[in-house]
Amino acid sequence: MFFHDIFWGGIWFGWMFRMLIIVIVIWLVVHSFSRNQNNRNMQLPAESALDILKKRYARGEISKEQFEQMRKDLE
């Protein structure tokens, strides 16, 4: 039992050492989770030019003739 107390920092510092380990483990888990979320957001597929063109037409930014001509240009 004596060796165990010395190894873990004795009576006064043993609990602080254990709390430090717990805090580090929690931080690593949270940091890993947030990093994975950021990676997922960055891997979203980019919109194609045709998708952007369709959205512009749907919002009324371009006329049907302009949409048809631009679509032909893209194909």
Helices and strands as residue ranges (DSSP letters): H 2-7, H 10-42, H 49-59, H 64-74
